[in-house]
């Protein structure tokens, strides 16, 4: 059972780092946004502690993602959208170009970065 907890902590840490990086945020920013002490955020990012339910919801709300995403239960939205965008690039029509633009806007929303 300890092995599963280690994997979960590691995944949560990776997801939180990714979300902070994509949004240009620092640990202190996440602490302020979520109301979680900076020392606790540090423990999550180092994989030393897992958030309880209340703090998991606070993290998800502060970062604009689902709790399932932070826990690794949801596939990466960006990966899914990237595949759709590539598929649309093969067929160049006005309709697919408009669709590709919409997909890029959604990707921008989820990643906090421009494509």
DASULSUL-V149137 format. One record per pair of residues at least 24 apart in sequence whose ideal C-beta (glycine too) atoms are under 10 Angstrom apart, sorted by sequence separation. I is the first residue (numbers start at 1). J is the second residue. If there is no record, write none. Layout:
BEGIN
{{I,J} {I,J}}
END
This chain:
BEGIN
{{34,58} {16,41} {20,45} {33,58} {34,59} {81,106} {82,107} {33,59} {34,60} {35,61} {36,62} {44,70} {81,107} {17,44} {34,61} {35,62} {80,107} {16,44} {17,45} {30,58} {33,61} {34,62} {78,106} {81,109} {15,44} {16,45} {30,59} {33,62} {34,63} {77,106} {78,107} {81,110} {13,43} {32,62} {33,63} {77,107} {78,108} {80,110} {81,111} {85,115} {13,44} {14,45} {16,47} {31,62} {33,64} {12,44} {13,45} {30,62} {77,109} {78,110} {12,45} {13,46} {14,47} {29,62} {30,63} {77,110} {78,111} {82,115} {9,43} {13,47} {76,110} {77,111} {81,115} {9,44} {12,47} {13,48} {16,51} {76,111} {78,113} {11,47} {13,49} {9,46} {10,47} {12,49} {13,50} {25,62} {78,115} {9,47} {12,50} {25,63} {8,47} {9,48} {12,51} {23,62} {7,47} {9,49} {19,59} {23,63} {6,47} {9,50} {19,60} {22,63} {23,64} {69,110} {5,47} {8,50} {9,51} {16,59} {19,62} {20,63} {12,56} {15,59} {19,63} {5,50} {18,63} {19,64} {64,109} {65,110} {19,65} {64,110} {12,59} {16,63} {15,63} {64,112} {63,112} {15,65} {19,69} {18,69} {19,70} {15,69} {16,70} {15,70} {15,71} {22,78} {15,72} {12,70} {14,72} {18,76} {11,70} {12,71} {15,74} {11,71} {12,72} {18,78} {11,72} {15,76} {10,72} {11,73} {8,71} {8,72} {7,72} {25,112} {22,110} {23,111} {24,112} {22,111} {23,112} {24,113} {21,111} {22,112} {23,113} {19,110} {21,112} {22,113} {19,111} {20,112} {21,113} {18,111} {19,112}}
END
